[in-house]
């Protein structure tokens, strides 16, 4: 398309934000949100067990991450329940059957402005941190670790608690 959306370009890292009248929090880094460590589910967890864990721990959603560290997506309590009740999934099915595989990632060093652009279209973003790891033969590779899950409510809470006087 000949039309390019600046917010899409910012969200996907192709453009630095050039907004002239940025709010005071726009350039603050995501790491300042003081997120709690996420609850992570492995892909073989059953839908039944995922519902129980999320309810017991008081979470609405959790990333689904393979033991290799690959982020497979996000599972939400409401989607899991509605899928089971609609007959699209069984309680015994692995949680991957109800996992959202379309999700946005954001780094700890990214700005709250970039996060704001992501949250205009997405309900959440998975906060990741890149870590260098070495294997037995000494070769290295970068691995993404899930650091947290951030929602618009997290951003709003930060802005309202820290607003400039």
CORFEN-V851110 format. One record per backbone hydrogen bond with DSSP energy under -0.5 kcal/mol. CO is the residue of the C=O (numbers start at 0). NH is the residue of the N-H. If there is no record, write none. Layout:
# CORFEN-V851110
co-><CO/CO>
nh-><NH/NH>
This chain:
# CORFEN-V851110
co-><3/4/5/6/7/8/8/9/19/22/24/25/27/28/29/30/37/38/40/41/42/44/45/46/47/48/49/50/51/52/53/53/59/61/62/62/63/63/65/69/69/72/73/74/75/76/77/78/79/80/81/82/82/83/89/90/92/93/94/95/98/99/100/103/105/106/107/109/110/111/112/113/114/115/116/117/117/122/123/124/124/125/125/126/126/127/128/130/132/134/138/140/142/142/144/144/147/149/150/151/152/153/154/155/156/157>
nh-><5/8/9/10/11/13/14/12/21/25/27/112/111/31/32/33/39/62/64/44/95/94/49/50/51/52/53/54/55/56/57/58/76/74/40/64/71/72/68/65/71/63/99/61/79/80/81/82/83/84/85/87/88/86/92/47/46/96/97/98/100/73/102/125/127/109/30/29/114/115/116/117/118/119/119/120/121/151/103/126/149/105/127/146/147/107/144/142/140/137/134/132/130/144/128/146/126/124/154/155/156/157/158/159/160/161>
